[in-house]
């Protein structure tokens, strides 16, 4: 076959992820696609991968990828007539503590939502699954019957065969050497010639950062990827394992001791031990450190750093210590700062995508190919994949941040992610001008897309150690303070520094018309603000923005801190030439001053007209500094957002505090907004649900002339929708319901929790949930909270505080 000069898609990288992407594109009919591999397929991390295949994941999007991929693998060999050594052995995960059992209960519930069965086990049941281990110190564990291991090279070659059969082309020993752009098309350079294409995918594995450098002149950024050194070793054959296998006709199940941080599985008749050690090693911190080609190569052995884990595993499974080491594998593995892959649009670069940084690439490769192919073909994958979207890392994610977080993540690969715990590495990347003042006031900070914000304010004597946050419980040193902060907003005035709101100024002739063609509803009148929503083609919620209108064609749009690059790209793609888009996220700081006495607080600081209606805005001064007041409050009380230049923030905030406003944090704000039924992006608002299902029909104008994204789908949507977002009043337990906690009615699953908190103004545990529409208001349901089913009542409205907005409009 001659080397092509054109293609629809060029994929750079021939590991399992790149091959899976080609497979899914070709099988969907996009057969004019080419994959470039510098060496042989699987020459990077794929060839030395252990090939473990768990369904288990603490992240819902990642679990979806793994579930899909493993189901694909179970039939792939037969379908492609290509032999694959895929052993579905099942796996046990061990729990040393009640907290770990609670994590397992949460994941078991998420798995059930996807049709997967995982079983909670006693120590005795664990030993029945894996008879060679000691169980005396265990609380229990989890059994996944569909876990196992697969040959990485074989499954990759089977996907490659499927891709070729469907028309995809694979060019081996053809390294890409760079990219350029001409007339809206990409040109991918190789020593065999150039390929002109519409889309390009960086699936270069641990070389993805180096490939990413090629896109810097085209709007790209340095890829926040660190290559870690990961070791596992195989023992010599163990007679007892051989005898058991021959007797049972199957392999011993996989074992993961997640509290000790290792996996252990059978390999032929030996055992394979793979620890994730705290004293981990960075392989390469930057592309400059990497050799030009590391195909089919490994790092030198470094078993000394695994000594503790080896001894611990031998105590757990004494057979491990009966034989010597047959082989050690120490290979490069890419890590994103949070340990989750980067799958989706390449930030800042048109028609370029990323599919790399897979720490569990074999388990996730099949699903990753589905996700990235759908993103290319349809502009959005079937599932909401924000947790893996490369745009989640903005300009705070430089090389130093990437290394610090990768080491922290690798060393805590199996860590529990408790709701009040903040990981310490890579902090203080983006600071409010008020940062030192907040710390002096006792602020306990959290990181929000790199921005430091106060979560709660401690008083002298309060426990503020990291250890205190290692709990699933609502109660902790913060709980009394969060209650005080919420009630201070209810009874007086609170102020919260919200540095980091993503902020865009949009102006120019026809700016209003361009926005009307983008959003589902209407724009505010001049001098007012409202919420606007953007849908994707299916009518699902893509994003939400606060829209402040200054003039006919002059707007300020504000979104979540995490949405800066995501929403910026949506706007850049939609706005025509002549309409200006300016990112002012770092230039302006927003503070919320809210509570029944907030008008009194502000009266002494400004000459603004504080009698103006809800959802109005005005330019004024606060403490002598220019500011904008917006009559709105995410806390659901009388209040104003105060927007001022970053350089004036300290004086403005200081004046507000001196006038009597009490500081409150993000924990209290979350409680207050859930009481009001206000929705948060990428928890309640996601592409998993339509605009109508999310209860936003009032923000949709199907009769307007503009053909906004998703209009056809929304017009055709079933009305009323088959499921809807509701508020639940939940029996008060020790924990708030986690994301995707199951909701049951009459024993059947009828929905899932999206967000939850205790409402201190209403004195009840609350949850926002997506339920089948057949479940009526006033019905009693059950919410599964870490394995315990709590009774809950479906509320008439999502707003549980000041439902008629009397306080808000006062």
C-alpha positions in Angstrom: 0.0 0.0 0.0 1.4 3.4 -1.0 2.0 6.0 1.7 -0.9 8.4 1.8 -0.6 12.1 1.3 -4.1 12.9 2.8 -6.2 11.5 5.5 -9.2 12.5 7.6 -7.5 11.8 10.9 -3.8 11.1 11.7 -3.1 9.4 15.0 0.4 9.7 16.4 1.3 6.7 18.6 0.9 2.9 18.2 0.2 1.8 21.7 -3.1 0.3 22.7 -4.8 3.7 23.0 -3.8 5.0 19.6 -4.7 1.6 18.0 -8.1 1.6 19.8 -8.8 5.1 18.5 -8.1 3.9 14.9 -10.2 0.8 15.5 -13.2 2.8 16.7 -13.0 5.4 13.9 -12.7 2.8 11.2 -15.5 0.6 12.5 -17.7 3.7 12.6 -17.1 4.3 8.9 -14.2 6.8 9.2 -11.8 4.6 7.2 -9.7 7.4 5.8 -7.6 7.5 8.9 -3.9 6.8 9.4 -1.9 5.7 12.5 1.8 6.5 12.7 4.1 4.5 14.9 7.8 5.2 15.2 8.7 1.6 15.8 6.6 -1.5 16.1 3.1 -1.4 17.6 3.2 -1.6 21.5 6.8 -0.4 21.6 6.1 2.1 24.3 4.5 1.4 27.7 2.1 -1.1 26.2 4.6 -3.9 25.7 5.8 -4.0 29.3 2.4 -3.3 30.9 1.2 -5.9 33.4 -2.1 -6.1 31.6 -4.3 -6.0 34.6 -8.0 -5.4 33.8 -10.1 -4.0 36.7 -13.6 -2.6 36.4 -13.0 -0.9 39.8 -12.5 2.9 39.7 -13.3 5.6 42.2 -14.1 7.9 39.2 -17.4 7.4 37.4 -16.1 8.4 33.9 -13.0 6.2 34.2 -15.1 3.3 35.4 -17.3 3.7 32.3 -14.2 3.5 30.1 -13.0 0.4 31.8 -16.4 -1.3 31.8 -16.8 -0.8 28.1 -13.2 -1.8 27.3 -13.3 -5.0 29.2 -16.6 -6.0 27.7 -15.0 -5.3 24.3 -12.0 -7.5 25.1 -14.1 -10.4 26.1 -15.4 -10.9 22.6 -12.6 -9.2 20.5 -10.4 -12.3 20.0 -13.3 -14.4 18.6 -14.6 -11.5 16.5 -11.3 -10.7 15.0 -10.2 -14.4 14.8 -7.1 -13.4 16.6 -6.0 -15.3 19.7 -5.8 -13.3 23.0 -4.7 -14.7 26.3 -7.4 -13.0 28.4 -7.9 -14.5 31.8 -11.1 -13.4 33.6 -10.0 -14.6 37.0 -11.9 -12.3 39.3 -10.2 -10.2 41.9 -10.3 -9.5 45.6 -9.5 -6.0 47.1 -8.5 -6.1 50.7 -9.7 -3.6 53.3 -7.8 -3.0 56.5 -10.3 -0.5 57.9 -14.0 0.5 58.0 -13.2 3.6 55.9 -11.9 1.4 53.1 -15.0 -0.8 53.3 -17.0 2.4 52.9 -15.1 3.3 49.8 -15.7 -0.2 48.4 -19.4 0.2 49.1 -19.5 3.4 47.1 -17.7 1.9 44.1 -19.9 -1.2 44.3 -22.9 1.1 44.0 -21.5 2.9 41.0 -20.7 -0.4 39.4 -24.3 -1.6 39.9 -25.5 1.5 38.0 -23.5 0.2 35.0 -24.9 -3.3 35.3 -21.7 -4.7 37.0 -21.9 -6.9 40.0 -19.3 -6.5 42.8 -19.7 -8.2 46.2 -18.7 -7.0 49.6 -16.9 -9.8 51.4 -16.0 -10.9 54.9 -12.4 -12.1 55.5 -13.6 -15.7 55.3 -15.3 -15.1 52.0 -12.1 -13.4 50.7 -10.1 -16.4 51.6 -12.5 -18.7 49.8 -11.8 -16.7 46.7 -8.0 -16.6 47.3 -7.0 -19.5 49.6 -3.3 -18.6 49.9 -3.5 -15.4 51.9 -3.6 -14.5 55.6 -6.8 -12.6 56.6 -6.5 -12.2 60.4 -6.0 -8.4 60.2 -8.6 -7.6 57.6 -11.9 -5.8 58.0 -13.2 -7.4 54.8 -13.0 -6.6 51.1 -14.5 -6.5 47.6 -14.9 -9.2 45.0 -15.1 -8.3 41.3 -15.8 -11.5 39.2 -15.0 -9.7 35.9 -11.5 -8.6 36.9 -8.5 -10.3 35.4 -5.5 -9.9 33.1 -4.8 -9.8 29.4 -1.8 -10.0 27.1 -1.2 -6.3 26.1 0.4 -7.0 22.8 -2.2 -9.5 21.7 -5.2 -7.3 22.5 -3.4 -4.4 20.7 -2.8 -6.5 17.6 -6.4 -7.7 17.6 -7.6 -4.1 17.6 -5.1 -3.4 14.9 -6.5 -6.2 12.8 -10.0 -4.9 13.3 -8.9 -1.4 12.3 -7.2 -2.6 9.1 -10.1 -4.8 8.2 -12.4 -1.8 8.4 -10.2 0.3 6.2 -7.8 2.1 8.7 -4.1 2.3 7.8 -1.2 1.6 10.2 2.2 2.9 9.2 4.8 1.2 11.4 8.4 2.4 11.6 7.2 5.8 10.5 7.8 8.4 13.2 6.0 11.7 13.0 8.6 14.5 13.0 6.4 17.5 13.4 3.2 19.3 12.4 2.3 22.5 10.6 -1.0 24.1 9.7 -2.1 25.5 6.3 -5.5 26.7 5.1 -7.3 25.2 8.1 -5.7 21.8 7.7 -3.0 19.9 9.6 0.1 18.7 7.8 1.9 15.9 9.7 5.5 15.4 8.7 7.3 12.1 8.4 10.4 10.9 6.6 8.2 9.1 4.1 6.3 12.3 3.2 3.7 14.7 4.6 0.1 13.8 5.3 -2.5 16.6 5.1 -5.4 15.9 7.4 -8.5 17.4 9.1 -7.8 16.1 12.6 -4.7 15.0 14.5 -4.5 12.9 17.7 -1.6 12.9 20.1 -1.6 9.4 21.4 2.1 9.2 21.9 2.1 7.7 25.4 5.0 8.8 27.5 6.3 10.8 24.5 3.1 12.9 24.5 4.8 15.9 26.1 7.4 16.0 23.4 4.8 15.7 20.6 2.8 18.4 22.4 5.7 20.8 21.9 5.0 20.7 18.1 1.6 22.4 18.8 3.0 25.3 20.8 3.1 27.7 17.7 -0.5 26.8 17.0 -2.0 27.8 20.4 -0.9 24.8 22.4 0.6 24.5 25.9 3.2 22.4 27.5 1.6 19.1 28.3 1.5 18.5 32.1 2.8 15.0 32.0 5.5 13.3 34.1 7.0 9.9 33.2 7.3 7.7 36.3 9.3 4.6 36.9 7.0 1.7 37.7 8.4 -1.8 38.7 6.9 -5.2 39.0 8.5 -8.6 39.2 7.7 -12.2 38.5 8.8 -15.1 40.8 10.0 -18.4 39.7 7.2 -21.0 39.3 5.5 -21.9 42.6 4.5 -25.6 42.9 1.5 -24.9 45.0 0.1 -22.4 42.5 0.7 -24.9 39.7 -1.1 -27.7 41.6 -4.1 -25.4 42.4 -4.4 -24.2 38.8 -4.3 -27.7 37.4 -6.9 -28.9 40.0 -9.3 -26.0 39.6 -8.7 -25.5 35.9 -8.2 -21.8 36.3 -5.8 -19.2 37.6 -5.9 -17.8 41.1 -7.8 -14.5 41.3 -6.0 -11.2 41.3 -5.3 -9.8 44.8 -5.0 -6.1 45.5 -3.9 -5.0 49.0 -4.8 -1.3 48.4 -4.0 -0.2 51.9 -0.5 -1.6 51.5 -0.4 -0.4 47.9 0.3 -3.3 45.6 -1.3 -5.9 43.3 -0.4 -9.6 43.2 -1.5 -11.9 40.5 -0.7 -15.2 38.9 1.5 -15.3 35.8 1.6 -18.8 34.4 2.5 -20.7 37.6 4.4 -17.8 39.2 3.3 -14.6 41.0 3.5 -11.1 39.7 3.9 -8.4 42.4 3.5 -4.7 41.5 3.8 -2.1 44.2 3.1 1.6 44.0 5.7 2.8 46.5 5.7 6.2 48.4 9.5 6.5 47.7 8.8 6.6 44.0 11.0 7.7 41.1 10.5 10.1 38.3 11.7 8.6 35.0 11.7 11.7 32.9 10.4 15.1 34.1 10.4 16.7 30.7 10.7 15.9 27.0 14.2 17.2 27.0 15.4 14.4 29.3 14.0 11.7 27.1 16.1 9.7 24.6 15.1 10.0 21.0 13.8 6.4 21.0 13.2 4.2 24.0 11.3 1.5 22.2 11.1 -1.9 23.9 13.6 -0.7 26.6 13.5 -0.6 30.4 15.1 1.2 33.2 17.8 -0.5 35.4 16.3 -2.6 38.2 15.8 -0.8 41.5 14.2 -3.4 43.8 15.6 -1.9 47.0 12.9 0.8 47.1 10.3 -2.0 47.1 11.6 -3.8 50.1 8.8 -2.9 52.5 6.1 -3.8 50.0 7.8 -7.1 49.2 8.0 -8.0 52.9 4.4 -7.0 53.4 3.1 -9.0 50.5 5.1 -12.1 51.7 3.4 -11.8 55.0 0.0 -11.6 53.3 0.7 -14.4 50.9 3.6 -16.5 52.3 3.9 -18.5 49.0 5.4 -15.4 47.4 8.6 -15.8 49.5 9.2 -19.4 48.6 10.8 -18.8 45.2 13.3 -16.4 43.8 12.8 -13.6 41.3 12.6 -14.7 37.7 12.4 -11.3 36.1 12.0 -7.6 37.0 10.3 -5.0 34.8 11.1 -1.4 35.5 9.5 0.7 32.8 8.3 4.2 32.0 4.6 5.0 32.6 3.0 8.5 32.0 1.2 10.3 34.8 -1.0 13.3 34.6 -1.0 15.5 37.8 -4.1 13.8 39.1 -3.4 10.3 37.8 -6.3 10.4 35.4 -5.7 10.2 31.6 -6.0 13.2 29.2 -8.6 12.3 26.6 -10.3 15.0 24.6 -9.7 18.3 22.8 -6.1 19.6 22.9 -6.3 23.0 24.8 -6.1 26.0 22.5 -5.5 24.0 19.3 -8.3 23.6 16.6 -9.1 20.1 15.4 -6.4 18.5 17.6 -7.0 15.9 20.3 -5.2 14.2 23.0 -5.4 10.6 24.2 -2.4 9.9 26.6 -1.2 9.8 30.2 -2.8 6.4 30.9 -1.5 4.9 34.1 -3.8 1.9 33.5 -3.7 2.0 29.7 -4.6 -1.6 29.0 -7.7 -1.5 31.2 -8.8 1.9 29.8 -7.5 1.6 26.2 -10.7 0.1 24.7 -12.9 2.7 26.3 -10.5 5.5 25.5 -10.7 4.6 21.8 -14.5 4.9 21.9 -14.3 8.3 23.8 -11.8 10.0 21.6 -13.4 8.7 18.3 -16.8 10.1 19.4 -15.2 13.4 20.3 -13.7 13.6 16.8 -16.8 12.4 14.9 -19.6 14.0 17.0 -18.0 16.8 18.9 -18.8 15.1 22.3 -18.6 11.6 23.7 -21.6 9.6 24.9 -20.6 10.0 28.5 -19.5 13.1 30.4 -15.7 12.8 30.5 -14.8 16.0 32.2 -12.6 14.2 34.7 -10.3 13.2 31.8 -10.6 16.3 29.7 -7.2 17.8 29.0 -8.7 21.3 29.5 -9.1 20.6 33.2 -5.5 21.7 33.7 -5.1 25.4 33.0 -2.0 27.7 33.3 -1.3 26.5 36.9 -0.1 23.1 35.6 3.5 23.9 34.8 6.4 21.4 34.9 7.1 21.8 38.6 3.4 21.3 39.4 3.2 18.2 37.2 6.1 16.5 38.8 5.0 17.3 42.4 1.5 16.0 41.7 2.6 13.0 39.8 4.8 11.8 42.6 2.1 12.4 45.1 -0.5 10.6 43.0 1.8 7.6 42.2 2.8 7.2 45.8 -0.9 7.2 46.8 -2.3 5.3 43.8 -4.8 3.5 45.9 -5.6 6.3 48.3 -9.1 7.1 49.4 -10.3 10.5 48.3 -12.2 11.8 51.3 -14.6 14.7 50.7 -12.9 17.1 53.1 -9.3 16.1 52.4 -7.0 18.4 50.4 -3.8 17.0 48.9 -0.8 19.1 49.8 1.4 18.9 46.8 1.4 21.5 44.1 -0.4 24.1 46.1 -0.5 28.0 46.1 -0.4 28.2 42.3 -3.0 30.9 42.0 -3.6 33.2 45.0 -6.2 35.9 45.7 -4.7 39.2 46.7 -6.5 38.5 50.0 -4.7 35.3 50.6 -2.6 36.3 53.5 -5.6 38.0 55.1 -7.7 34.9 54.7 -5.0 32.8 56.3 -4.7 35.3 59.2 -8.5 34.8 59.7 -8.0 31.1 60.1 -8.9 30.0 56.5 -8.4 26.4 55.7 -7.7 26.4 52.0 -8.8 24.3 49.1 -7.5 24.2 45.5 -10.0 24.9 42.8 -8.4 24.5 39.4 -5.2 25.9 40.9 -6.9 28.8 42.7 -6.7 28.8 46.5 -10.0 29.5 48.2 -11.1 29.2 51.8 -13.1 26.0 52.6 -13.8 27.0 56.2 -12.4 29.3 58.9 -10.9 27.7 62.0 -10.9 29.3 65.4 -8.0 29.0 67.9 -7.8 25.5 69.3 -9.6 23.8 66.3 -7.9 20.7 64.9 -6.6 21.6 61.4 -4.3 18.6 60.7 -4.5 16.7 57.5 -5.1 13.5 59.5 -8.4 15.0 60.8 -9.7 15.1 57.2 -9.3 11.4 56.5 -12.9 10.5 57.0 -16.1 10.1 55.0 -18.1 11.7 57.8 -19.7 15.1 57.7 -18.6 15.8 61.2 -15.1 16.9 61.8 -13.3 20.0 63.1 -14.9 22.0 60.3 -18.5 21.0 60.9 -19.3 23.4 63.8 -17.6 26.3 61.9 -19.5 25.6 58.7 -22.7 25.6 60.6 -21.8 29.0 62.2 -20.8 30.4 58.8 -24.0 29.3 57.2 -26.2 30.7 60.0 -24.2 34.0 60.0 -25.2 34.4 56.3 -28.8 33.6 57.3 -28.9 36.0 60.2 -26.4 38.8 59.3 -23.8 39.3 56.5 -21.2 37.0 55.2 -18.4 37.6 52.7 -16.6 35.1 50.6 -13.6 35.7 48.3 -14.3 33.9 45.0 -11.0 34.6 43.2 -10.7 32.6 40.0 -14.1 32.9 38.5 -13.5 32.4 34.7 -14.3 35.8 33.2 -14.7 36.8 29.6 -15.5 40.1 28.1 -17.4 39.9 24.8 -18.0 42.9 22.6 -18.2 44.1 19.1 -20.8 44.5 16.4 -23.3 41.6 16.3 -21.9 40.2 19.6 -25.5 39.8 20.9 -26.6 38.0 17.8 -23.6 35.6 17.9 -24.5 34.8 21.5 -28.2 34.2 20.7 -27.1 31.7 18.1 -25.0 29.8 20.7 -27.3 29.7 23.8 -30.6 27.9 24.4 -32.5 30.9 25.7 -32.5 34.7 25.8 -30.0 37.3 26.7 -30.6 39.8 29.5 -31.6 43.4 28.9 -29.0 46.1 29.1 -28.2 46.7 32.8 -29.3 43.2 33.9 -27.8 39.8 34.1 -29.1 36.2 33.9 -28.0 32.6 33.5 -27.4 31.3 30.0 -26.9 27.7 28.9 -25.1 26.1 26.0 -26.1 22.7 24.9 -24.3 20.2 22.7 -25.9 18.5 19.7 -28.0 16.0 21.7 -29.5 18.8 23.8 -27.4 17.9 26.9 -25.9 20.6 29.1 -22.5 21.7 27.9 -22.0 24.7 30.2 -23.7 27.4 32.2 -22.6 31.1 32.3 -23.6 34.2 34.1 -24.3 36.8 31.5 -23.9 40.5 32.5 -25.0 42.9 29.7 -23.5 46.3 29.7 -24.6 47.6 26.3 -26.3 46.3 23.1 -23.2 44.3 22.1 -21.1 44.4 25.3 -21.2 41.5 27.8 -19.3 40.0 30.7 -19.6 36.2 30.9 -18.6 34.3 34.0 -18.2 30.6 34.6 -16.6 28.2 37.0 -12.9 28.4 37.8 -12.4 24.9 36.3 -14.2 25.9 33.1 -11.7 28.6 32.0 -10.2 26.8 29.0 -13.3 24.7 28.3 -15.6 27.6 28.0 -13.1 29.9 26.5 -12.8 27.4 23.6 -16.5 27.2 23.1 -16.7 31.0 22.8 -13.7 31.3 20.5 -15.2 28.7 18.2 -18.6 30.4 18.1 -17.8 34.1 17.9 -17.3 35.5 14.4 -14.6 37.9 13.3 -15.2 41.3 14.5 -16.4 40.2 17.9 -13.8 40.5 20.6 -13.2 37.9 23.4 -10.9 38.9 26.3 -10.1 36.6 29.1 -10.0 38.7 32.3 -9.9 35.8 34.8 -6.7 37.1 36.5 -7.6 40.8 36.3 -10.8 40.9 38.4 -11.7 39.3 41.7 -15.3 38.6 42.7 -16.5 38.6 46.3 -20.0 37.7 47.5 -21.5 39.9 50.2 -24.7 38.3 51.3 -27.2 38.1 54.2 -30.2 40.1 55.4 -28.0 42.9 56.7 -25.8 43.1 53.6 -27.5 46.3 52.4 -26.6 47.9 55.7 -23.0 46.8 55.4 -22.6 48.2 51.9 -24.5 51.4 52.5 -21.5 52.8 54.4 -19.0 51.8 51.7 -20.7 53.0 48.5 -23.0 55.6 47.0 -24.5 52.9 44.7 -28.3 52.6 44.5 -28.8 49.6 46.7 -32.6 49.6 46.0 -32.1 48.3 42.5 -33.8 45.0 41.6 -32.5 41.5 41.8 -30.5 40.6 38.7 -29.4 44.2 38.0 -25.8 45.5 38.0 -24.1 48.9 38.3 -20.7 50.4 38.2 -19.8 52.2 41.4 -17.0 52.4 44.0 -16.4 50.5 47.2 -14.2 52.1 49.8 -13.1 54.6 47.1 -12.1 51.9 44.6 -13.9 51.2 41.2 -16.2 48.2 41.4 -19.2 46.6 39.9 -22.1 45.5 42.0 -24.2 42.6 40.7 -27.5 42.0 42.6 -27.3 38.2 42.9 -26.3 35.7 45.5 -25.5 32.0 45.0 -26.2 31.6 48.8 -29.8 32.5 48.2 -30.0 35.6 50.5 -30.1 39.3 49.9 -26.7 40.0 48.5 -24.4 41.4 45.9 -21.4 40.2 44.0 -18.6 42.8 44.3 -16.3 42.8 41.3 -13.1 44.9 41.5 -9.6 45.0 39.9 -7.2 42.6 41.5 -4.9 45.4 42.6 -7.8 46.9 44.6 -9.1 43.7 46.2 -7.3 44.0 49.5 -8.7 47.4 50.3 -12.2 46.5 49.2 -12.3 43.2 51.1 -10.7 44.9 54.1 -13.4 47.6 54.1 -16.2 45.0 53.9 -14.8 43.0 56.7 -14.3 46.1 58.8 -17.9 47.0 58.3 -19.0 43.8 60.0 -19.2 41.1 57.3 -18.1 37.6 58.6 -15.9 35.5 56.3 -17.4 32.2 55.1 -16.0 29.4 53.0 -16.8 27.1 50.1 -18.2 24.4 52.4 -20.8 26.7 53.8 -21.5 28.1 50.3 -22.1 24.5 49.0 -24.6 23.9 51.8 -26.4 27.2 51.1 -26.7 26.7 47.3 -28.0 23.1 47.7 -30.7 24.4 50.0 -31.7 26.8 47.2 -31.5 24.1 44.5 -28.8 26.0 42.7 -26.8 23.8 40.4 -23.0 23.4 40.1 -21.1 22.7 36.9 -19.9 19.1 36.3 -21.7 17.8 39.3 -25.4 18.7 38.7 -24.8 20.2 35.2 -23.2 17.7 32.8 -23.4 16.2 29.4 -24.9 13.1 30.9 -28.3 14.9 31.1 -30.4 17.1 28.8 -31.4 20.6 29.5 -35.0 19.6 30.1 -34.0 16.7 32.5 -31.9 19.1 34.5 -35.0 21.3 35.0 -33.8 24.2 32.9 -36.7 24.4 30.4 -37.3 28.0 31.4 -34.0 28.8 29.8 -34.9 27.3 26.5 -36.6 29.2 23.7 -37.4 26.8 20.9 -39.4 29.5 19.1 -36.5 31.9 18.6 -35.1 32.0 15.0 -31.5 31.1 15.8 -30.6 27.5 15.2 -28.6 27.1 18.5 -26.7 23.8 19.2 -29.0 21.1 20.4 -32.2 22.9 19.2 -33.4 20.0 17.0 -32.8 17.5 19.7 -34.6 19.5 22.3 -37.5 20.1 20.0 -37.8 16.4 19.4 -37.3 15.5 23.1 -39.9 13.7 25.0 -42.0 16.1 27.2 -42.2 15.8 30.0 -38.8 14.1 30.2 -38.5 10.5 31.4 -36.2 11.6 34.3 -35.9 14.9 36.2 -33.7 16.6 38.7 -35.3 16.7 42.2 -34.4 17.7 45.7 -34.4 15.0 48.4 -34.7 15.5 52.1 -32.6 12.6 53.5 -32.6 10.9 56.8 -29.7 12.4 58.7 -26.8 10.0 58.8 -23.1 10.5 59.5 -22.2 11.1 55.9 -23.5 13.1 53.0 -24.5 11.1 50.0 -21.6 10.8 47.5 -21.8 11.5 43.8 -23.7 8.8 41.9 -25.1 7.3 45.1 -28.0 5.1 44.1 -31.7 6.0 44.8 -34.2 3.2 45.2 -38.0 3.1 45.2 -39.8 -0.1 46.1 -36.5 -1.9 45.9 -35.8 -0.8 42.3 -33.1 1.7 41.4 -34.7 4.8 40.1 -31.9 7.3 40.0 -28.7 8.7 41.4 -27.5 11.5 43.6 -25.6 14.4 41.9 -24.6 16.5 45.0 -25.5 16.6 48.6 -24.9 18.6 51.8 -26.4 19.2 55.2 -28.7 22.3 55.1 -28.1 24.3 58.2 -30.9 26.8 57.5 -33.5 24.1 57.1 -32.0 21.6 59.6 -31.9 18.6 57.2 -29.6 16.5 55.1 -30.3 17.3 51.4 -29.4 15.9 48.1 -30.0 16.9 44.5 -30.7 13.8 42.4 -31.7 12.7 39.0 -34.8 10.4 39.3 -37.2 8.6 37.0 -40.1 10.9 36.4 -42.5 8.1 37.6 -41.3 8.9 41.2 -43.7 11.6 42.3 -43.3 14.5 44.7 -43.8 13.4 48.3 -42.7 9.8 47.6 -40.5 8.0 50.0 -37.3 6.6 48.5 -34.0 5.3 49.8 -30.6 6.7 49.2 -27.6 4.3 49.5 -24.9 6.2 51.4 -21.6 4.1 51.6 -23.7 0.9 51.8 -26.4 2.1 54.2 -29.8 2.9 52.8 -31.3 6.0 54.3 -34.9 7.0 53.9 -35.6 10.2 51.9 -38.5 12.2 50.7 -38.9 13.6 47.2 -39.6 17.4 47.6 -42.1 19.4 45.7 -39.5 21.8 44.5 -35.7 21.8 44.3 -35.7 24.9 46.4 -35.9 24.2 50.2 -35.1 27.6 51.5 -37.1 30.8 50.8 -38.9 29.1 47.9 -40.6 32.3 46.8 -37.3 34.3 46.9 -38.7 36.9 49.4 -35.4 37.2 51.2 -33.4 37.1 48.0 -35.4 40.0 46.5 -35.8 42.0 49.7 
